[in-house]
């Protein structure tokens, strides 16, 4: 009898989530992997608030309107795919201090990786066993899960 694989535990940076919710492509495939239980996604209240702020930006208004959903509905839909943790406090690690909250969320979740398209954040590479990686790398790992 084949043993069930443990899903890959990931934290998606808000830039990846916004892309997944508003466009088709690789980030959206990660959300589908979560729906199929091949990956397990984690988030935190501050990350969800940041996602709402990002989606409410005027530059996304046309995409939000085309989705036929409100910003709140999009955030709630994403929230339904995630387990919530409170981010742990960490020393200043990321080039942008706001990104330390993403790292703290991943540590609290005991996630394997943070998935981001933020090039400065990717320079961190790894912190306390949590890898920072691109969507493409996460998809490769998810396919193996």
KETIVO-833231 format. One record per atom (N, C-alpha, C): atom name; residue in one letter; z, x, y; residue number from 1. Coordinates in pm, whole numbers. Layout:
residues N
+------+--------+--------+--------+--------+------+
| tifi | tormar |     pz |     px |     py | tike |
+------+--------+--------+--------+--------+------+
|   CA |      a |      Z |      X |      Y |  NUM |
...
+------+--------+--------+--------+--------+------+
END
This chain:
residues 145
+------+--------+--------+--------+--------+------+
| tifi | tormar |     pz |     px |     py | tike |
+------+--------+--------+--------+--------+------+
|    N |      x |      0 |     85 |   -118 |    1 |
|   CA |      x |      0 |      0 |      0 |    1 |
|    C |      x |      0 |     89 |    124 |    1 |
|    N |      x |    -89 |     62 |    218 |    2 |
|   CA |      x |    -99 |    141 |    341 |    2 |
|    C |      x |     20 |    112 |    431 |    2 |
|    N |      x |     70 |    217 |    490 |    3 |
|   CA |      x |    183 |    203 |    580 |    3 |
|    C |      x |    133 |    165 |    720 |    3 |
|    N |      x |    201 |     71 |    782 |    4 |
|   CA |      x |    164 |     30 |    918 |    4 |
|    C |      x |    192 |    145 |   1014 |    4 |
|    N |      x |     97 |    169 |   1102 |    5 |
|   CA |      x |    115 |    275 |   1201 |    5 |
|    C |      x |    197 |    225 |   1318 |    5 |
|    N |      x |    274 |    315 |   1374 |    6 |
|   CA |      x |    350 |    282 |   1495 |    6 |
|    C |      x |    253 |    284 |   1613 |    6 |
|    N |      x |    255 |    181 |   1696 |    7 |
|   CA |      x |    164 |    181 |   1811 |    7 |
|    C |      x |    200 |    294 |   1908 |    7 |
|    N |      x |     99 |    342 |   1973 |    8 |
|   CA |      x |    114 |    447 |   2074 |    8 |
|    C |      x |    186 |    388 |   2195 |    8 |
|    N |      x |    294 |    451 |   2239 |    9 |
|   CA |      x |    371 |    403 |   2355 |    9 |
|    C |      x |    319 |    470 |   2482 |    9 |
|    N |      x |    274 |    386 |   2576 |   10 |
|   CA |      x |    212 |    435 |   2699 |   10 |
|    C |      x |    268 |    365 |   2822 |   10 |
|    N |      x |    265 |    438 |   2933 |   11 |
|   CA |      x |    286 |    380 |   3066 |   11 |
|    C |      x |    155 |    400 |   3139 |   11 |
|    N |      x |     98 |    290 |   3187 |   12 |
|   CA |      x |    -25 |    297 |   3265 |   12 |
|    C |      x |     10 |    303 |   3413 |   12 |
|    N |      x |    -41 |    404 |   3481 |   13 |
|   CA |      x |    -21 |    414 |   3625 |   13 |
|    C |      x |    -88 |    293 |   3690 |   13 |
|    N |      x |    -40 |    254 |   3805 |   14 |
|   CA |      x |    -90 |    132 |   3869 |   14 |
|    C |      x |   -239 |    140 |   3902 |   14 |
|    N |      x |   -293 |    259 |   3925 |   15 |
|   CA |      x |   -436 |    270 |   3952 |   15 |
|    C |      x |   -517 |    231 |   3829 |   15 |
|    N |      x |   -469 |    265 |   3711 |   16 |
|   CA |      x |   -536 |    230 |   3587 |   16 |
|    C |      x |   -524 |     80 |   3561 |   16 |
|    N |      x |   -407 |     24 |   3588 |   17 |
|   CA |      x |   -388 |   -120 |   3567 |   17 |
|    C |      x |   -477 |   -200 |   3661 |   17 |
|    N |      x |   -482 |   -163 |   3788 |   18 |
|   CA |      x |   -566 |   -234 |   3884 |   18 |
|    C |      x |   -712 |   -229 |   3839 |   18 |
|    N |      x |   -757 |   -115 |   3795 |   19 |
|   CA |      x |   -894 |   -101 |   3746 |   19 |
|    C |      x |   -918 |   -188 |   3623 |   19 |
|    N |      x |   -822 |   -189 |   3533 |   20 |
|   CA |      x |   -834 |   -269 |   3410 |   20 |
|    C |      x |   -841 |   -419 |   3440 |   20 |
|    N |      x |   -765 |   -462 |   3540 |   21 |
|   CA |      x |   -759 |   -605 |   3572 |   21 |
|    C |      x |   -882 |   -653 |   3650 |   21 |
|    N |      x |   -943 |   -563 |   3726 |   22 |
|   CA |      x |  -1050 |   -605 |   3816 |   22 |
|    C |      x |  -1191 |   -566 |   3772 |   22 |
|    N |      x |  -1203 |   -471 |   3680 |   23 |
|   CA |      x |  -1335 |   -426 |   3636 |   23 |
|    C |      x |  -1337 |   -415 |   3484 |   23 |
|    N |      x |  -1456 |   -412 |   3429 |   24 |
|   CA |      x |  -1470 |   -382 |   3287 |   24 |
|    C |      x |  -1473 |   -230 |   3274 |   24 |
|    N |      x |  -1461 |   -180 |   3155 |   25 |
|   CA |      x |  -1465 |    -36 |   3134 |   25 |
|    C |      x |  -1347 |     13 |   3054 |   25 |
|    N |      x |  -1330 |    143 |   3052 |   26 |
|   CA |      x |  -1228 |    207 |   2970 |   26 |
|    C |      x |  -1085 |    158 |   2996 |   26 |
|    N |      x |  -1042 |    144 |   3121 |   27 |
|   CA |      x |   -906 |     93 |   3142 |   27 |
|    C |      x |   -884 |    -45 |   3079 |   27 |
|    N |      x |   -985 |   -131 |   3088 |   28 |
|   CA |      x |   -972 |   -264 |   3028 |   28 |
|    C |      x |   -961 |   -255 |   2876 |   28 |
|    N |      x |  -1027 |   -158 |   2817 |   29 |
|   CA |      x |  -1018 |   -139 |   2672 |   29 |
|    C |      x |   -874 |   -105 |   2632 |   29 |
|    N |      x |   -803 |    -31 |   2717 |   30 |
|   CA |      x |   -662 |     -2 |   2688 |   30 |
|    C |      x |   -579 |   -130 |   2687 |   30 |
|    N |      x |   -607 |   -222 |   2777 |   31 |
|   CA |      x |   -536 |   -351 |   2776 |   31 |
|    C |      x |   -567 |   -428 |   2648 |   31 |
|    N |      x |   -692 |   -421 |   2605 |   32 |
|   CA |      x |   -728 |   -488 |   2479 |   32 |
|    C |      x |   -654 |   -424 |   2362 |   32 |
|    N |      x |   -639 |   -293 |   2364 |   33 |
|   CA |      x |   -564 |   -225 |   2258 |   33 |
|    C |      x |   -419 |   -272 |   2256 |   33 |
|    N |      x |   -364 |   -303 |   2373 |   34 |
|   CA |      x |   -227 |   -357 |   2379 |   34 |
|    C |      x |   -223 |   -497 |   2320 |   34 |
|    N |      x |   -323 |   -577 |   2351 |   35 |
|   CA |      x |   -329 |   -713 |   2294 |   35 |
|    C |      x |   -338 |   -708 |   2142 |   35 |
|    N |      x |   -407 |   -606 |   2092 |   36 |
|   CA |      x |   -425 |   -589 |   1947 |   36 |
|    C |      x |   -310 |   -511 |   1883 |   36 |
|    N |      x |   -209 |   -478 |   1963 |   37 |
|   CA |      x |    -88 |   -408 |   1915 |   37 |
|    C |      x |   -117 |   -266 |   1865 |   37 |
|    N |      x |   -230 |   -206 |   1910 |   38 |
|   CA |      x |   -258 |    -67 |   1876 |   38 |
|    C |      x |   -186 |     28 |   1971 |   38 |
|    N |      x |   -155 |    -22 |   2090 |   39 |
|   CA |      x |    -71 |     53 |   2184 |   39 |
|    C |      x |     37 |    -41 |   2233 |   39 |
|    N |      x |    147 |     17 |   2274 |   40 |
|   CA |      x |    256 |    -61 |   2334 |   40 |
|    C |      x |    272 |     -9 |   2476 |   40 |
|    N |      x |    262 |   -102 |   2569 |   41 |
|   CA |      x |    268 |    -67 |   2711 |   41 |
|    C |      x |    407 |    -94 |   2767 |   41 |
|    N |      x |    448 |     -6 |   2857 |   42 |
|   CA |      x |    577 |    -18 |   2924 |   42 |
|    C |      x |    554 |    -16 |   3074 |   42 |
|    N |      x |    640 |    -87 |   3145 |   43 |
|   CA |      x |    635 |    -88 |   3290 |   43 |
|    C |      x |    778 |   -102 |   3340 |   43 |
|    N |      x |    792 |   -105 |   3470 |   44 |
|   CA |      x |    924 |   -120 |   3532 |   44 |
|    C |      x |    910 |   -214 |   3651 |   44 |
|    N |      x |   1020 |   -273 |   3696 |   45 |
|   CA |      x |   1010 |   -359 |   3814 |   45 |
|    C |      x |    946 |   -291 |   3936 |   45 |
|    N |      x |    978 |   -165 |   3967 |   46 |
|   CA |      x |    911 |   -103 |   4082 |   46 |
|    C |      x |    760 |    -84 |   4060 |   46 |
|    N |      x |    721 |    -56 |   3937 |   47 |
|   CA |      x |    578 |    -41 |   3909 |   47 |
|    C |      x |    506 |   -174 |   3922 |   47 |
|    N |      x |    569 |   -281 |   3878 |   48 |
|   CA |      x |    507 |   -413 |   3892 |   48 |
|    C |      x |    494 |   -452 |   4039 |   48 |
|    N |      x |    596 |   -422 |   4117 |   49 |
|   CA |      x |    590 |   -450 |   4261 |   49 |
|    C |      x |    477 |   -370 |   4326 |   49 |
|    N |      x |    464 |   -244 |   4288 |   50 |
|   CA |      x |    357 |   -160 |   4343 |   50 |
|    C |      x |    220 |   -215 |   4303 |   50 |
|    N |      x |    207 |   -262 |   4180 |   51 |
|   CA |      x |     80 |   -322 |   4135 |   51 |
|    C |      x |     45 |   -442 |   4223 |   51 |
|    N |      x |    142 |   -528 |   4249 |   52 |
|   CA |      x |    118 |   -643 |   4336 |   52 |
|    C |      x |     74 |   -601 |   4474 |   52 |
|    N |      x |    138 |   -498 |   4529 |   53 |
|   CA |      x |    101 |   -447 |   4661 |   53 |
|    C |      x |    -42 |   -393 |   4662 |   53 |
|    N |      x |    -78 |   -321 |   4556 |   54 |
|   CA |      x |   -213 |   -264 |   4548 |   54 |
|    C |      x |   -317 |   -375 |   4538 |   54 |
|    N |      x |   -293 |   -472 |   4449 |   55 |
|   CA |      x |   -390 |   -580 |   4430 |   55 |
|    C |      x |   -405 |   -667 |   4554 |   55 |
|    N |      x |   -302 |   -671 |   4638 |   56 |
|   CA |      x |   -307 |   -753 |   4760 |   56 |
|    C |      x |   -384 |   -685 |   4874 |   56 |
|    N |      x |   -428 |   -562 |   4854 |   57 |
|   CA |      x |   -502 |   -493 |   4959 |   57 |
|    C |      x |   -634 |   -564 |   4988 |   57 |
|    N |      x |   -671 |   -571 |   5115 |   58 |
|   CA |      x |   -795 |   -641 |   5153 |   58 |
|    C |      x |   -919 |   -591 |   5078 |   58 |
|    N |      x |   -925 |   -463 |   5044 |   59 |
|   CA |      x |  -1044 |   -412 |   4977 |   59 |
|    C |      x |  -1066 |   -472 |   4838 |   59 |
|    N |      x |   -962 |   -534 |   4781 |   60 |
|   CA |      x |   -975 |   -596 |   4650 |   60 |
|    C |      x |   -993 |   -748 |   4657 |   60 |
|    N |      x |   -994 |   -805 |   4777 |   61 |
|   CA |      x |   -997 |   -951 |   4793 |   61 |
|    C |      x |  -1115 |  -1015 |   4720 |   61 |
|    N |      x |  -1233 |   -957 |   4729 |   62 |
|   CA |      x |  -1351 |  -1015 |   4663 |   62 |
|    C |      x |  -1335 |  -1013 |   4511 |   62 |
|    N |      x |  -1283 |   -905 |   4457 |   63 |
|   CA |      x |  -1263 |   -895 |   4311 |   63 |
|    C |      x |  -1154 |   -993 |   4266 |   63 |
|    N |      x |  -1049 |  -1007 |   4345 |   64 |
|   CA |      x |   -941 |  -1101 |   4311 |   64 |
|    C |      x |   -998 |  -1243 |   4310 |   64 |
|    N |      x |  -1073 |  -1275 |   4413 |   65 |
|   CA |      x |  -1132 |  -1409 |   4422 |   65 |
|    C |      x |  -1225 |  -1434 |   4303 |   65 |
|    N |      x |  -1305 |  -1336 |   4266 |   66 |
|   CA |      x |  -1397 |  -1352 |   4153 |   66 |
|    C |      x |  -1323 |  -1371 |   4020 |   66 |
|    N |      x |  -1201 |  -1319 |   4011 |   67 |
|   CA |      x |  -1125 |  -1332 |   3887 |   67 |
|    C |      x |  -1073 |  -1474 |   3866 |   67 |
|    N |      x |  -1075 |  -1553 |   3973 |   68 |
|   CA |      x |  -1023 |  -1691 |   3972 |   68 |
|    C |      x |   -872 |  -1696 |   3947 |   68 |
|    N |      x |   -806 |  -1584 |   3969 |   69 |
|   CA |      x |   -661 |  -1576 |   3954 |   69 |
|    C |      x |   -601 |  -1523 |   4084 |   69 |
|    N |      x |   -475 |  -1554 |   4106 |   70 |
|   CA |      x |   -405 |  -1498 |   4221 |   70 |
|    C |      x |   -352 |  -1360 |   4185 |   70 |
|    N |      x |   -310 |  -1286 |   4286 |   71 |
|   CA |      x |   -247 |  -1157 |   4260 |   71 |
|    C |      x |   -127 |  -1176 |   4169 |   71 |
|    N |      x |    -44 |  -1276 |   4199 |   72 |
|   CA |      x |     74 |  -1301 |   4115 |   72 |
|    C |      x |     36 |  -1330 |   3971 |   72 |
|    N |      x |    -69 |  -1408 |   3950 |   73 |
|   CA |      x |   -112 |  -1439 |   3814 |   73 |
|    C |      x |   -162 |  -1314 |   3741 |   73 |
|    N |      x |   -233 |  -1229 |   3812 |   74 |
|   CA |      x |   -280 |  -1104 |   3751 |   74 |
|    C |      x |   -162 |  -1016 |   3712 |   74 |
|    N |      x |    -65 |  -1003 |   3802 |   75 |
|   CA |      x |     54 |   -921 |   3773 |   75 |
|    C |      x |    131 |   -981 |   3656 |   75 |
|    N |      x |    147 |  -1113 |   3655 |   76 |
|   CA |      x |    219 |  -1179 |   3545 |   76 |
|    C |      x |    146 |  -1162 |   3413 |   76 |
|    N |      x |     13 |  -1169 |   3415 |   77 |
|   CA |      x |    -65 |  -1148 |   3293 |   77 |
|    C |      x |    -46 |  -1007 |   3238 |   77 |
|    N |      x |    -44 |   -910 |   3329 |   78 |
|   CA |      x |    -18 |   -773 |   3285 |   78 |
|    C |      x |    125 |   -760 |   3233 |   78 |
|    N |      x |    218 |   -821 |   3304 |   79 |
|   CA |      x |    359 |   -813 |   3263 |   79 |
|    C |      x |    378 |   -867 |   3122 |   79 |
|    N |      x |    300 |   -966 |   3084 |   80 |
|   CA |      x |    312 |  -1023 |   2949 |   80 |
|    C |      x |    273 |   -923 |   2841 |   80 |
|    N |      x |    197 |   -821 |   2878 |   81 |
|   CA |      x |    155 |   -718 |   2782 |   81 |
|    C |      x |    251 |   -600 |   2776 |   81 |
|    N |      x |    352 |   -599 |   2861 |   82 |
|   CA |      x |    439 |   -481 |   2872 |   82 |
|    C |      x |    584 |   -512 |   2836 |   82 |
|    N |      x |    651 |   -409 |   2795 |   83 |
|   CA |      x |    797 |   -413 |   2782 |   83 |
|    C |      x |    853 |   -352 |   2910 |   83 |
|    N |      x |    960 |   -410 |   2961 |   84 |
|   CA |      x |   1016 |   -365 |   3089 |   84 |
|    C |      x |   1133 |   -271 |   3066 |   84 |
|    N |      x |   1132 |   -161 |   3139 |   85 |
|   CA |      x |   1244 |    -67 |   3138 |   85 |
|    C |      x |   1279 |    -36 |   3282 |   85 |
|    N |      x |   1400 |     10 |   3304 |   86 |
|   CA |      x |   1439 |     59 |   3436 |   86 |
|    C |      x |   1411 |    208 |   3441 |   86 |
|    N |      x |   1338 |    254 |   3541 |   87 |
|   CA |      x |   1306 |    397 |   3547 |   87 |
|    C |      x |   1433 |    481 |   3562 |   87 |
|    N |      x |   1434 |    595 |   3495 |   88 |
|   CA |      x |   1546 |    688 |   3511 |   88 |
|    C |      x |   1519 |    775 |   3632 |   88 |
|    N |      x |   1625 |    817 |   3696 |   89 |
|   CA |      x |   1611 |    905 |   3813 |   89 |
|    C |      x |   1572 |   1044 |   3763 |   89 |
|    N |      x |   1477 |   1104 |   3831 |   90 |
|   CA |      x |   1435 |   1240 |   3798 |   90 |
|    C |      x |   1429 |   1321 |   3926 |   90 |
|    N |      x |   1434 |   1453 |   3913 |   91 |
|   CA |      x |   1416 |   1536 |   4032 |   91 |
|    C |      x |   1271 |   1525 |   4079 |   91 |
|    N |      x |   1244 |   1571 |   4196 |   92 |
|   CA |      x |   1107 |   1567 |   4250 |   92 |
|    C |      x |   1016 |   1648 |   4159 |   92 |
|    N |      x |    918 |   1581 |   4096 |   93 |
|   CA |      x |    826 |   1644 |   4002 |   93 |
|    C |      x |    682 |   1633 |   4050 |   93 |
|    N |      x |    641 |   1510 |   4081 |   94 |
|   CA |      x |    501 |   1481 |   4113 |   94 |
|    C |      x |    467 |   1524 |   4255 |   94 |
|    N |      x |    339 |   1556 |   4280 |   95 |
|   CA |      x |    297 |   1589 |   4416 |   95 |
|    C |      x |    327 |   1476 |   4515 |   95 |
|    N |      x |    314 |   1350 |   4471 |   96 |
|   CA |      x |    347 |   1233 |   4553 |   96 |
|    C |      x |    482 |   1181 |   4502 |   96 |
|    N |      x |    585 |   1178 |   4585 |   97 |
|   CA |      x |    717 |   1134 |   4537 |   97 |
|    C |      x |    718 |    994 |   4477 |   97 |
|    N |      x |    625 |    906 |   4519 |   98 |
|   CA |      x |    617 |    773 |   4461 |   98 |
|    C |      x |    584 |    778 |   4311 |   98 |
|    N |      x |    515 |    884 |   4269 |   99 |
|   CA |      x |    478 |    897 |   4129 |   99 |
|    C |      x |    595 |    938 |   4040 |   99 |
|    N |      x |    702 |    987 |   4099 |  100 |
|   CA |      x |    820 |   1020 |   4018 |  100 |
|    C |      x |    875 |    895 |   3949 |  100 |
|    N |      x |    857 |    779 |   4012 |  101 |
|   CA |      x |    900 |    654 |   3951 |  101 |
|    C |      x |    820 |    625 |   3824 |  101 |
|    N |      x |    693 |    662 |   3822 |  102 |
|   CA |      x |    610 |    643 |   3703 |  102 |
|    C |      x |    661 |    733 |   3590 |  102 |
|    N |      x |    692 |    857 |   3624 |  103 |
|   CA |      x |    746 |    950 |   3525 |  103 |
|    C |      x |    882 |    901 |   3475 |  103 |
|    N |      x |    966 |    853 |   3567 |  104 |
|   CA |      x |   1096 |    799 |   3528 |  104 |
|    C |      x |   1084 |    678 |   3437 |  104 |
|    N |      x |    983 |    596 |   3459 |  105 |
|   CA |      x |    957 |    480 |   3372 |  105 |
|    C |      x |    919 |    526 |   3233 |  105 |
|    N |      x |    832 |    625 |   3225 |  106 |
|   CA |      x |    788 |    677 |   3095 |  106 |
|    C |      x |    905 |    738 |   3018 |  106 |
|    N |      x |    991 |    810 |   3089 |  107 |
|   CA |      x |   1108 |    868 |   3021 |  107 |
|    C |      x |   1201 |    760 |   2969 |  107 |
|    N |      x |   1225 |    656 |   3049 |  108 |
|   CA |      x |   1311 |    546 |   3005 |  108 |
|    C |      x |   1252 |    475 |   2884 |  108 |
|    N |      x |   1119 |    465 |   2880 |  109 |
|   CA |      x |   1052 |    396 |   2770 |  109 |
|    C |      x |   1036 |    484 |   2646 |  109 |
|    N |      x |   1066 |    612 |   2663 |  110 |
|   CA |      x |   1039 |    708 |   2556 |  110 |
|    C |      x |    890 |    703 |   2517 |  110 |
|    N |      x |    808 |    690 |   2620 |  111 |
|   CA |      x |    663 |    681 |   2601 |  111 |
|    C |      x |    607 |    817 |   2563 |  111 |
|    N |      x |    496 |    814 |   2493 |  112 |
|   CA |      x |    429 |    938 |   2457 |  112 |
|    C |      x |    350 |    994 |   2575 |  112 |
|    N |      x |    300 |    900 |   2659 |  113 |
|   CA |      x |    214 |    948 |   2767 |  113 |
|    C |      x |    211 |    850 |   2884 |  113 |
|    N |      x |    174 |    907 |   2998 |  114 |
|   CA |      x |    139 |    831 |   3118 |  114 |
|    C |      x |    -11 |    843 |   3132 |  114 |
|    N |      x |    -77 |    729 |   3151 |  115 |
|   CA |      x |   -222 |    727 |   3166 |  115 |
|    C |      x |   -253 |    704 |   3313 |  115 |
|    N |      x |   -328 |    797 |   3371 |  116 |
|   CA |      x |   -356 |    789 |   3514 |  116 |
|    C |      x |   -492 |    846 |   3546 |  116 |
|    N |      x |   -547 |    801 |   3656 |  117 |
|   CA |      x |   -668 |    859 |   3711 |  117 |
|    C |      x |   -637 |    941 |   3836 |  117 |
|    N |      x |   -510 |    951 |   3869 |  118 |
|   CA |      x |   -463 |   1023 |   3988 |  118 |
|    C |      x |   -466 |   1173 |   3959 |  118 |
|    N |      x |   -564 |   1242 |   4016 |  119 |
|   CA |      x |   -580 |   1384 |   3988 |  119 |
|    C |      x |   -457 |   1468 |   4024 |  119 |
|    N |      x |   -393 |   1445 |   4141 |  120 |
|   CA |      x |   -272 |   1523 |   4168 |  120 |
|    C |      x |   -161 |   1499 |   4065 |  120 |
|    N |      x |   -145 |   1375 |   4019 |  121 |
|   CA |      x |    -43 |   1347 |   3918 |  121 |
|    C |      x |    -78 |   1413 |   3786 |  121 |
|    N |      x |   -204 |   1419 |   3751 |  122 |
|   CA |      x |   -246 |   1485 |   3626 |  122 |
|    C |      x |   -210 |   1633 |   3624 |  122 |
|    N |      x |   -189 |   1693 |   3742 |  123 |
|   CA |      x |   -152 |   1835 |   3747 |  123 |
|    C |      x |    -13 |   1859 |   3687 |  123 |
|    N |      x |     68 |   1754 |   3678 |  124 |
|   CA |      x |    200 |   1769 |   3618 |  124 |
|    C |      x |    186 |   1803 |   3470 |  124 |
|    N |      x |     84 |   1748 |   3402 |  125 |
|   CA |      x |     48 |   1775 |   3263 |  125 |
|    C |      x |    149 |   1721 |   3162 |  125 |
|    N |      x |    276 |   1762 |   3175 |  126 |
|   CA |      x |    379 |   1719 |   3079 |  126 |
|    C |      x |    515 |   1734 |   3144 |  126 |
|    N |      x |    605 |   1641 |   3113 |  127 |
|   CA |      x |    742 |   1651 |   3161 |  127 |
|    C |      x |    833 |   1593 |   3055 |  127 |
|    N |      x |    925 |   1671 |   3007 |  128 |
|   CA |      x |   1023 |   1632 |   2906 |  128 |
|    C |      x |    959 |   1556 |   2790 |  128 |
|    N |      x |    848 |   1609 |   2742 |  129 |
|   CA |      x |    782 |   1553 |   2626 |  129 |
|    C |      x |    685 |   1440 |   2654 |  129 |
|    N |      x |    675 |   1396 |   2780 |  130 |
|   CA |      x |    580 |   1291 |   2816 |  130 |
|    C |      x |    456 |   1359 |   2873 |  130 |
|    N |      x |    342 |   1334 |   2809 |  131 |
|   CA |      x |    215 |   1391 |   2854 |  131 |
|    C |      x |    153 |   1303 |   2961 |  131 |
|    N |      x |     83 |   1363 |   3053 |  132 |
|   CA |      x |      4 |   1289 |   3150 |  132 |
|    C |      x |   -141 |   1308 |   3111 |  132 |
|    N |      x |   -214 |   1197 |   3101 |  133 |
|   CA |      x |   -351 |   1208 |   3052 |  133 |
|    C |      x |   -443 |   1105 |   3116 |  133 |
|    N |      x |   -570 |   1131 |   3099 |  134 |
|   CA |      x |   -673 |   1041 |   3149 |  134 |
|    C |      x |   -688 |    921 |   3057 |  134 |
|    N |      x |   -758 |    821 |   3106 |  135 |
|   CA |      x |   -787 |    703 |   3025 |  135 |
|    C |      x |   -866 |    743 |   2901 |  135 |
|    N |      x |   -964 |    830 |   2918 |  136 |
|   CA |      x |  -1047 |    871 |   2804 |  136 |
|    C |      x |   -962 |    933 |   2693 |  136 |
|    N |      x |   -869 |   1019 |   2730 |  137 |
|   CA |      x |   -781 |   1082 |   2630 |  137 |
|    C |      x |   -692 |    976 |   2562 |  137 |
|    N |      x |   -639 |    884 |   2640 |  138 |
|   CA |      x |   -555 |    779 |   2583 |  138 |
|    C |      x |   -634 |    692 |   2486 |  138 |
|    N |      x |   -759 |    663 |   2519 |  139 |
|   CA |      x |   -842 |    583 |   2428 |  139 |
|    C |      x |   -866 |    655 |   2297 |  139 |
|    N |      x |   -887 |    785 |   2304 |  140 |
|   CA |      x |   -903 |    863 |   2180 |  140 |
|    C |      x |   -778 |    852 |   2093 |  140 |
|    N |      x |   -661 |    864 |   2154 |  141 |
|   CA |      x |   -535 |    854 |   2079 |  141 |
|    C |      x |   -514 |    713 |   2026 |  141 |
|    N |      x |   -551 |    613 |   2105 |  142 |
|   CA |      x |   -534 |    473 |   2063 |  142 |
|    C |      x |   -622 |    441 |   1943 |  142 |
|    N |      x |   -739 |    499 |   1939 |  143 |
|   CA |      x |   -829 |    476 |   1825 |  143 |
|    C |      x |   -772 |    535 |   1697 |  143 |
|    N |      x |   -691 |    638 |   1711 |  144 |
|   CA |      x |   -629 |    701 |   1593 |  144 |
|    C |      x |   -503 |    626 |   1550 |  144 |
|    N |      x |   -449 |    542 |   1640 |  145 |
|   CA |      x |   -325 |    470 |   1610 |  145 |
|    C |      x |   -350 |    353 |   1515 |  145 |
+------+--------+--------+--------+--------+------+
END
